[in-house]
Amino acid sequence: NGEFGRAEALEAKATRIESWLTHSNPKVQTLAREFVADLQKMIIEERRRGTERYERQRRDYEGPE
């Protein structure tokens, strides 16, 4: 929900996958490390987009400060 809903969903997914970092299979550990790193990049981008949307909407509805 809101400007950061997708970022929050990605954060939840990353948290769930972090448990794989201690898996007994090294291939699963590698997959988890790479996947979490990719999710972190996506989270940063989604937060940036959310902030831009929020600022744009604020300007559109409230006008400049």
Salt bridges, closest charged atoms under 4 A:
GLU11 OE2 - ARG47 NH2 3.29
GLU45 OE2 - ARG48 NH2 2.09
GLU45 OE2 - ARG49 NE 3.45
GLU46 OE2 - ARG6 NE 3.43
GLU46 OE2 - ARG49 NH1 2.72
GLU52 OE2 - ARG48 NH1 2.48
GLU55 OE1 - ARG58 NH2 2.80
GLU65 OE2 - ARG58 NH1 3.21
